Amino acid sequence: MWDGGAPVTYNNYHVAGFAGRMCDAAGGDMVEFTKTIKDPLGLHARPVALLYDIIAKHRSDVSVSIGDRHTDGRDVMGLMALYGECGEDIIFRVSGVDEASCVTSIRNLSL
């Protein structure tokens, strides 16, 4: 838990002080990581479907952001509406009982 003074709040998440680990607003641990879209077609239906399938198989909460666009990872239409283009960074925030498995699966996905 962050003990370095008042936490910095970013989009309802409290930065916990070391890279890649954060605390959610309720005080639980969270993993944040970034992937760059490499598919020349961007984040289209096929990679969104693969990403959604991974997230649906896990119990953890997943937040997905590209630039100033944010969505819940369990919202397939929200994922499509992110309109990610080749070269853009996707920020994932994962929190829950199986977050390690969820993070590994998403990191192994080719986007």
Steps between C-alpha positions, in 0.01 A plus 500: 500500500622851420651667806682793340245767588177580323455283189480662159163434334483427127164404346374372837817293555751580772861469387676265742858610458674228301485432128226270385321467838215725596220506754142528383264747669395230749865446605560166327804419288492553126737424214537757222688431178517627142495321164558662163265413214711338227226381263499729191119494510494617860269370770233346275237230562731197513750625762212650701325161500820325613558759773139477615521118518808522723338754732172304515686187616638684804329639809721808530379848409672640191501864394625580148611846379639648181580868533202666665261216406420249775280191532435195712671194351172304522327744265568368150337801332703731724818320392403548134424867566858561618597513129863411570736564209832334423770648723265619774553385858228314688507533879358207695413517870427160653379432853360181652559151629651369176671818380839331445349246260292767327801731455713216361228402251451857379875560472534186285225618264619643169322829434 
